[in-house]
Amino acid sequence: MERLYHRLKSAEKALDSFEQLALLKQMTDIERDAAIQRFEFSFEAAWKAAKQFFMTLKELTPHHQKES
């Protein structure tokens, strides 16, 4: 569960970082490139958080035994 918390925090920080650049009205080429990189990093962090969420959910869900 702790790993999920860290993944979610990482995704949140990445999204906040991306948002700072995404809200700029006029971007230089460097700022545009940085925004693209931050978007990619944010997407990757969110993907890892979602993956960890489902792995944690699977661990917490009791497994049903097959009845014969």
Beta strands, then each sheet from edge to edge (+ up, - down):
end
